[in-house]
Amino acid sequence: MEIAIKLSQFLLSLSILIILHELGHFIPAKLFKTRVEKFYLFFDIKFSLLKKKIGETEYGIGWLPLGGYVKISGMIDESMDTEQLAQEPQPWEFRSKPAWQRLIIMLGGVTVNFILAFIIYIGMTFFYGEQYIANSEVKDGIWITNQVVEKAGLKTGDRLISIDGEKVERFYESNEKLFLSKEIIVLRDGKEEKVHFPVNFIDQLMQGKRASLVELRIPFIVSSVAEDSPNKAVLKPKDMITSFNGKPVKYADEIINAVDSLKGKTIPVIIKRDNQEIATTLKVNDSARLGAYYANRIMPYKDLARLGLYKVSEEKFGFFESIPVGINKGFEQLSSYGKQLKAIFSPSTGAYKGVGGFAAIFNIFPNTWSWEAFWGITALLSIMLGVMNLLPIPALDGGHVMFLLYEIISGRKPSDKFLERAQMVGFVLLISLLLFANGNDIYKAIFNK
């Protein structure tokens, strides 16, 4: 059932993005009286699942969900239809239109992608508002469970002050910013210290199994007890350990660190259960384990607030207030993705090893249906699709735009033969990138278990 929910969200998001992207090409093409022969969701190699011709355009759904396309008459595209180009140009063909019209047609897809992302962020701001924990509320510092991050210099208990010169205002923004950071200033034992991440930090991070860099410190709340645990008869789900080995404890990391030196010992503890404190003892086994699992490190905001751990701030916005806030979110995501691409194209960072394909996109979606999560992911994917399509690679919109700008500036149009060869080179490059990204998914699925 969980797989079905993830798949449904994945296909719905992909379909929305593809259809609207292709409409971005289709609408200006029709406005400039350019013939559109096909409009397809997914690719119809050899056959299509559905198709219907309306007027001069065949609309359909292909069987291969790797994208979609509009086939515009007289355009050198992925169809490589050179027979049509061998004939005299016709007034309704793409190649017969002025360069500025062709440029608008080619930019239509990515323009729609960016507009869609901003509209979604505005809508989400209006409907859901914002919930966040101010970084100033994280008074006892962060929790480091990622060994790569710890090796890079951050420690549990550090309070984040700034990342690459930018003050940390909201805690959950810190993970995204730390991912591409170079210099972090933290407050440690009452003193400010600088931590410098290595150039290949992303590469090191990709080799680990934990995605999160920093987390909130939370109590040791029992989620379940192992069947072979020596404490099976003592601990129950939802128990919270408040004192361990004679010392008051507030966070799970304090207990995790303490058990390492208590192998085989029986220790006094105080457990909070149903608002009552129970004094008892727990046995630490020879592997320095209690045989109990604690609640998920990423606790819902409502639970954090209920336990009195952190103050959760909430903001609601009117419709007109949501517009600048949503637009700002869109620009922040656009800037962040631009930085990620820069890291990917810098071999020294090793970020290219983390590039993923369709499996990586599929895994972004949650196992349960959440419209808030769905629209947030769709907005992010829309920005990614827009940016990727703007790359100056022949076979992508950006490649066509590059040649059109050359034509407008120089006044000379590249020959059809040159464009055909460029399209073929771009297509090979695109397939190579696709194989590399999806190959990374397969590699990680096999070796990063």
Secondary structure as UniProt FT lines:
FT   HELIX           2..31
FT   TURN            32..33
FT   STRAND          36..54
FT   TURN            55..56
FT   STRAND          57..72
FT   TURN            73..74
FT   TURN            78..79
FT   HELIX           82..85
FT   TURN            91..92
FT   HELIX           94..96
FT   HELIX           99..128
FT   STRAND          130..132
FT   HELIX           135..137
FT   TURN            139..140
FT   STRAND          142..143
FT   HELIX           147..152
FT   TURN            156..157
FT   STRAND          159..163
FT   TURN            164..165
FT   STRAND          166..167
FT   HELIX           171..173
FT   HELIX           174..179
FT   STRAND          183..188
FT   TURN            189..190
FT   STRAND          191..196
FT   TURN            199..200
FT   HELIX           201..207
FT   STRAND          215..216
FT   STRAND          221..225
FT   TURN            227..228
FT   TURN            230..234
FT   TURN            237..238
FT   STRAND          240..244
FT   TURN            245..246
FT   STRAND          247..248
FT   HELIX           252..259
FT   TURN            260..261
FT   TURN            263..264
FT   STRAND          266..273
FT   TURN            274..275
FT   STRAND          276..283
FT   TURN            286..287
FT   STRAND          292..294
FT   HELIX           301..306
FT   TURN            307..308
FT   STRAND          313..315
FT   HELIX           319..344
FT   HELIX           347..349
FT   HELIX           351..354
FT   HELIX           358..364
FT   HELIX           371..389
FT   TURN            394..395
FT   HELIX           397..410
FT   HELIX           416..447
//
